[in-house]
Amino acid sequence: MIPPFEESILDIRGQVCPSSLLTTLRALNQNAAPLRRGSLRLRILTDSRDAVSTIPAAAENMGFLVRVEKLPAGHYEVVISHAAD
């Protein structure tokens, strides 16, 4: 079954804050409309522990739903999507 949304992957492994946060904010602002419509989900890959706290906080303040998971490879996946009304 094909998901009803498009998924975009932002790989910021190797970047540290504030660069990782600024890169993510730029992607969120460029994709705000499809994210808010629920037609896009943004997957962010990072190896920065600081980014795992700053990125979710910023995205949640913008009204998005955020899920963070530590992957077996040692990095993190932050998934940002439309918050259910």
C-alpha positions as CSV (number, residue, x, y, z in Angstrom):
1,M,0.0,0.0,0.0
2,I,1.4,3.4,-1.0
3,P,1.3,6.0,1.8
4,P,-0.9,9.0,1.3
5,F,2.0,11.3,1.6
6,E,5.4,12.0,0.2
7,E,8.5,11.6,2.3
8,S,11.5,13.8,2.2
9,I,14.8,12.8,3.9
10,L,17.2,15.4,5.2
11,D,20.6,13.9,6.1
12,I,22.4,16.3,8.4
13,R,24.8,13.7,10.0
14,G,28.1,15.4,10.7
15,Q,26.5,18.8,11.3
16,V,26.4,20.3,14.8
17,C,24.1,22.9,16.3
18,P,23.3,25.6,15.4
19,S,23.9,24.5,11.8
20,S,21.7,21.4,12.1
21,L,18.9,23.4,13.5
22,L,19.2,26.1,10.9
23,T,19.3,23.6,8.1
24,T,16.1,21.9,9.5
25,L,14.3,25.2,10.0
26,R,15.1,26.2,6.4
27,A,13.6,22.8,5.2
28,L,10.6,23.3,7.4
29,N,9.9,26.8,6.1
30,Q,10.4,25.7,2.4
31,N,8.0,22.8,2.9
32,A,5.5,24.3,5.4
33,A,2.5,24.1,3.1
34,P,2.7,20.4,2.2
35,L,3.7,19.5,5.8
36,R,0.6,21.4,7.2
37,R,-1.6,19.7,4.6
38,G,-0.3,16.3,5.6
39,S,0.9,15.5,2.1
40,L,4.6,15.5,3.2
41,R,6.5,13.9,6.0
42,L,10.1,15.1,6.8
43,R,12.6,12.5,8.0
44,I,15.8,13.9,9.5
45,L,18.9,11.8,10.1
46,T,21.3,13.3,12.6
47,D,24.2,12.1,14.8
48,S,24.1,15.2,17.1
49,R,22.5,14.7,20.5
50,D,22.0,18.5,20.8
51,A,19.9,18.4,17.5
52,V,17.7,15.7,19.0
53,S,16.5,18.2,21.6
54,T,16.6,21.5,19.6
55,I,14.9,20.3,16.4
56,P,11.9,18.7,18.0
57,A,11.3,21.7,20.2
58,A,11.4,24.1,17.3
59,A,9.1,21.9,15.1
60,E,6.6,21.4,18.0
61,N,6.6,25.2,18.5
62,M,5.6,25.5,14.8
63,G,2.7,23.1,15.4
64,F,4.1,19.9,13.9
65,L,4.0,16.4,15.3
66,V,7.5,15.1,16.1
67,R,8.9,11.6,16.7
68,V,12.5,10.8,17.7
69,E,14.1,7.4,17.5
70,K,17.6,6.2,18.1
71,L,18.6,3.9,15.3
72,P,20.8,0.8,15.7
73,A,23.5,2.4,13.5
74,G,24.1,5.0,16.3
75,H,22.4,8.0,14.8
76,Y,18.9,9.4,15.3
77,E,15.9,9.8,13.1
78,V,13.6,12.7,13.7
79,V,10.3,12.5,11.9
80,I,8.2,15.7,11.5
81,S,4.7,15.5,10.2
82,H,1.3,17.3,10.3
83,A,-0.2,17.3,13.7
84,A,-3.7,15.9,13.8
85,D,-6.4,18.4,14.5
